[in-house]
Amino acid sequence: MRNNPDILKELNMDFPLILAPMFLVSNMAMMKAGMRAGIMAVFPSLNFRKEGELAAVLDELNTYHQENKSGNYGVNIIVQKSNPLSAKHAKICLEKEVPFIITSLGNPKEIIEGAHAYGGKVFCDVTNLVHAKKCHDLGCDGFIAVGQGAGGHAGPNPLQVLIPALREQFPDTPVIAAGGIATGAGLLSVQALGAIGASVGTRFIASEEAGVNDAYKNAIVDSGMDDIVMTTKLSGTPCAVISNESAKKMGLKQNAFERWMSKNPRTKKWFKTLIQIRGMKKLEKSILPNNYQKLWTAGKSSELVHEVLSCEEIVKRFKKEWEETRKDLGII
C-alpha cells in the first residue's frame, strides 16, 4: 500500500500537503490561508499559552471550517513530560474535538484514545523505528516521518531510508514525510518512497502571513543548506537553527553539567523544563521587530526558498510543480 488517498479524503485534504506546525510562526492567518488552499494547516498548541487563548482559537477555527468547508486544520502537542502545558492543552483540544492532532516527543496514548472517541485522527512524529512501533501499538492513525534536513527537532535518518523502513515495518500505517521539502518535485519524490504526502514548514516561514519579523523571513530567503546547524542548547533535543552570531553565542552543544542534569533521574524532568522555557523565551525575543537577538529555527530547504510569497501562492506553486514533475516523468 504505497498511497492511501482515503485518509486524505477523511481529513478533507484536496492536496497531500501539510502546512507544518512552527513555534511562534504559525498563526490564525496562516491556518485560514492553508484551509482555503485545500491543505491541512497545523499549529503548535504552545503558540497560545495565555489562559483561554487556545480554546478561543479552536472555536474560531471550528467555525471557519464549518463555514468554508475547504481544507482542514490540526494542532501539534508536545506530549513530553517536560512540557508543563501538555495535559492542559490536550484536554482543551479533545474537548473542542480537533480533527487532526500531531504528537511529538512523548507518549501519545491518552491523546490517541481521546481523539478516536470523537473520530479525530492522530499522527505521531517519529524519527526511528523504535518510537514508531510504540506509537503504532498504541493505535496511531499515521506517522510524521521527521528526517534529516527538517527544521526544529530534525531526525538523524534520511527520508530515503526512514520512509521505506516505516512502510516495510508498518504497512497498515500511512506516512507523511517531513524534512527538506520545499517544492512540488520534492513532494512527489517522497510519495515515490511510499509517503502519502509531505509536511512543509521552512518554506512557509517566508510567507506574507507568517507571524515573525521581516529579518527572519529574509534570513530564510538568504540562507543556504550549509547555513543550517543543529544545537542542543535551545531545548535539550537537537534543533535546527540558522548559523549566525546569536546561534554561535548560544553554542551548539550542552556542557557536561547540562548533559548530566538532563539524564539524572532526579533532575531531568525539571531541568529539561527549565531549558525549554529558557529556549522559548530566546526564540520569542528573536521574532519581534528590530530585535538584536536573531535566534531562528529553519530547515535545510531554505536553500530552495528565494522569495517571500503568500501562503496560497506557495501552495499554488507546489501544485504546479507537482503536476509538471509528474508530466516530466510520464506519470500522467
Residue pairs with C-beta under 8 A, 6 or more apart in sequence:
1 167
1 171
1 172
2 167
2 191
2 194
3 191
3 194
3 196
4 174
4 196
5 196
7 121
7 141
7 142
7 174
7 196
8 16
8 196
8 197
10 121
11 40
11 72
11 99
11 100
11 121
12 69
12 70
12 71
12 72
12 99
13 38
13 39
13 40
13 71
13 72
13 197
14 38
14 39
14 70
14 71
15 37
15 38
15 39
15 315
15 318
15 319
16 187
16 191
16 196
16 197
16 198
17 39
17 40
17 187
17 197
17 198
17 200
17 315
17 318
18 39
18 40
18 41
18 42
18 74
18 176
18 197
18 198
18 199
18 200
19 26
19 30
19 31
19 34
19 39
19 40
19 41
19 42
19 200
19 201
19 204
19 311
20 42
20 151
20 178
20 199
20 200
20 201
20 204
21 42
21 43
21 44
21 74
21 75
21 76
21 102
21 201
22 43
22 44
22 151
22 152
22 201
22 204
22 205
22 297
23 44
23 46
23 47
23 152
23 280
23 283
23 297
24 47
24 211
24 212
24 283
24 284
24 287
25 201
25 204
25 205
25 210
25 211
25 212
25 287
26 41
26 42
26 43
26 44
26 47
26 211
27 43
27 47
27 209
27 210
27 211
28 57
28 60
28 61
29 209
29 211
29 311
30 41
30 43
30 204
30 207
30 209
30 210
30 211
30 311
31 41
31 43
31 61
31 73
32 41
32 64
33 41
33 209
33 310
33 311
33 312
34 40
34 41
34 71
34 73
34 311
34 315
35 41
35 64
35 65
35 68
35 70
35 71
35 72
35 73
36 68
36 70
36 71
36 312
37 70
37 71
37 311
37 312
37 315
37 316
38 70
38 71
38 315
39 71
39 315
40 71
40 72
40 73
40 74
40 100
41 71
41 72
41 73
41 74
42 73
42 74
42 75
42 76
42 100
42 102
42 199
43 57
43 73
43 74
43 75
43 76
44 75
44 76
44 77
44 78
45 54
45 75
45 76
45 77
45 78
45 85
45 89
45 92
45 93
46 78
46 83
46 85
46 89
46 280
48 54
48 57
49 85
54 89
54 92
54 93
55 92
55 95
55 96
58 75
58 92
58 93
58 96
58 98
59 96
61 73
62 96
62 97
65 71
65 72
65 73
65 99
72 99
72 100
73 98
73 99
73 100
74 98
74 99
74 100
74 101
74 102
75 89
75 93
75 98
75 100
75 101
75 102
76 101
76 102
76 103
76 104
77 86
77 89
77 90
77 93
77 101
77 102
77 103
77 104
77 111
78 86
78 103
78 104
78 105
78 106
79 86
79 90
79 103
79 104
79 105
79 106
79 107
79 108
79 111
80 86
80 104
80 105
80 106
80 272
81 106
81 269
82 236
82 269
82 272
82 273
82 276
83 105
83 106
83 273
83 276
84 273
86 106
90 110
90 111
90 114
93 101
93 111
94 111
94 114
94 115
94 117
94 118
94 120
97 118
97 120
98 115
98 120
99 120
99 121
100 120
100 121
100 122
100 123
101 111
101 115
101 120
101 121
101 122
101 123
102 122
102 123
102 124
102 125
102 144
103 111
103 112
103 122
103 123
103 124
103 125
103 135
103 140
104 124
104 125
104 153
105 125
105 153
105 237
107 134
107 138
108 122
108 124
108 135
108 138
108 140
109 138
111 122
112 122
112 138
112 139
112 140
113 139
114 120
115 121
115 122
116 122
116 139
121 141
121 142
122 140
122 141
122 142
123 140
123 141
123 142
123 143
123 144
123 174
123 176
124 131
124 132
124 135
124 140
124 142
124 143
124 144
125 143
125 144
125 146
125 153
125 178
126 132
126 135
126 143
126 144
126 145
126 146
126 155
126 166
127 145
127 146
127 147
127 155
127 156
127 157
127 162
128 155
128 156
128 157
128 162
129 165
129 166
129 169
132 143
132 166
132 169
132 170
133 169
133 170
135 143
136 143
136 170
136 173
140 173
141 173
141 174
142 173
142 174
142 175
142 176
142 196
143 166
143 170
143 173
143 174
143 175
143 176
144 176
144 178
144 199
145 155
145 159
145 162
145 163
145 166
145 175
145 176
145 177
145 178
145 179
145 195
146 153
146 154
146 155
146 178
146 179
147 154
147 155
147 157
147 158
147 159
147 162
147 163
147 177
147 178
147 179
147 180
148 154
148 155
148 156
148 157
148 158
148 159
148 179
148 180
148 300
149 179
149 180
149 225
149 228
149 240
149 299
149 300
149 301
150 178
150 179
150 180
150 201
150 240
150 299
151 201
151 202
151 205
151 228
151 240
151 297
151 298
151 299
151 301
152 201
152 239
152 240
152 297
152 299
153 235
153 237
153 238
153 239
153 240
154 179
154 230
154 238
154 239
154 240
154 299
155 162
155 179
156 238
159 177
159 179
159 180
159 190
159 193
159 195
160 193
163 175
163 177
163 190
163 193
163 194
163 195
164 193
164 194
166 173
166 175
166 194
167 175
167 193
167 194
174 196
175 194
175 195
175 196
176 195
176 196
176 197
176 198
176 199
177 190
177 193
177 195
177 197
177 198
177 199
178 198
178 199
178 200
178 201
179 299
180 186
180 299
180 300
180 301
181 187
181 190
181 198
181 199
181 200
181 203
181 301
182 200
182 202
182 203
182 301
182 302
182 303
182 304
182 305
183 304
183 317
183 318
183 321
184 317
184 318
184 319
184 320
184 321
184 322
184 323
184 324
184 325
185 321
185 322
185 325
186 198
186 301
186 304
187 197
187 198
187 200
187 318
187 321
187 322
188 322
188 325
188 326
188 329
190 198
191 197
191 198
200 301
200 318
201 299
202 220
202 298
202 299
202 301
202 302
202 305
203 301
203 304
203 305
203 314
204 210
204 311
204 314
205 212
205 216
205 217
205 220
205 298
206 217
206 220
206 221
206 305
206 307
206 308
206 309
207 217
207 308
207 309
207 310
207 311
207 314
208 308
208 309
208 310
208 311
209 310
209 311
210 217
211 287
212 287
213 287
213 288
213 289
213 290
213 291
214 289
215 294
216 286
216 287
216 294
216 296
217 308
218 308
219 242
219 244
219 294
219 296
219 298
220 242
220 296
220 298
220 302
220 305
221 302
221 305
221 306
221 307
221 308
223 242
223 298
223 302
223 303
224 302
224 303
225 300
225 301
225 302
225 303
227 242
227 243
227 302
228 240
228 241
228 242
228 243
228 298
228 299
228 300
228 302
229 240
229 241
229 242
229 243
229 247
229 252
230 238
230 239
230 240
230 241
230 252
231 238
231 239
231 241
231 247
231 250
231 251
231 252
231 253
232 238
232 239
232 252
232 253
232 254
233 250
233 251
233 252
233 253
233 254
233 279
234 241
234 250
234 275
234 279
234 282
234 283
234 295
234 297
235 275
235 276
235 279
236 254
236 262
236 272
236 275
236 276
239 279
239 297
240 297
240 298
240 299
240 300
241 247
241 295
241 296
241 297
241 298
242 294
242 296
242 297
242 298
242 302
244 294
244 296
245 294
246 286
246 293
246 294
246 295
247 295
250 282
250 295
254 262
258 271
258 275
261 267
261 268
261 271
262 268
262 271
262 272
262 275
264 271
282 293
282 295
283 295
283 296
283 297
285 291
285 293
285 295
286 293
286 294
286 295
286 296
309 317
323 332
326 332
